[in-house]
Amino acid sequence: MPVLTIRNLDETTQRTLKHRAVDNNRSLEAEVRVILQEAARTSQVTHADALFTAAAAFREAARDTGFLLPERVSVEPREVFA
């Protein structure tokens, strides 16, 4: 499993994260892991949804212009960072 090191984290942020971890009955490491997983999951869905919505709107607008767009081929999502 990959390891992430965070340098130069100010004391206030670290203290706040420790308090949040205690409130959630987790270690600091587990709390930060949950925060990062939620942030990654939320941002990917939000940006992807916006992109697909914009692409669909563009395809609909281009339909009557004579400009031919290829049909989208469904592909399996791939890991961005390996």
N, C-alpha and C positions, 0 to 999 in steps of 0.2 A: 504494500500500500504506500502511496506517495507521502512524503513528509513536507510540511510547509513551515517555514521559519518566518516569524514576523519580527523585524528589528525596529528599534526606535519608537516603540509604542509608549505614549506618555502615561504617567502614573495614574492620572485620573481615569483614563479609559480602562486601564488594567484593573483598577479598583472597582469601577462600575461593572465590568464583566465578572469579576469575582463575586460581587454581591448578587448579580443576576443568576450566576451559577448556583450559589447557595439557596436562593429563593426557589430554584427549580430542582433542587436536590441532585445537582450534577457537579462533576469536576469542572474546573476552568476549561480544560481541553475539550471535554464533551460539550460544554455550552457553546464554545466558539465553533465547534464542528456543526452543531445544530444551526447556528446563525448563518454560517457559510452555505450549508446545504439549502436552507430556506431561501437565501438570497439568490443562489444560482438557479434554483427551480423556478422561482417567481420571475426573474428577469428573462430567462429563456422563453418561457411561455408567453410573456407579455410582448416581447420583441418579435417572436415568431408569428404570433397572432396578428400583430400590426402589419407585418410584412406580407403575409398571405392575404389579408384583407385588401391591402393596397394593390397587390398583384391581381386579385380578382376584379377590382374596380377598373384597373388599367385594361385588363383583357375585355371587359364589358364595353368600355369606352372605345376601344380599338375595333370592336366587332363590325361596326357599320362603315369603317373608313376604307376598307379594301386592303388594309394592312394585315397580312396573315401572320398569326402567332402560332408556333407549334404547341400542340397539346402537352401539358405537363405530364411527365412520366414519374410515377411514384417510385421513390428510392428509399432504402432503409437509412435511417439516421446513422451518422458515423461519429466516432469519438473525435472531438476537436483536438484535444491534447493527449498524446499517448506517452 
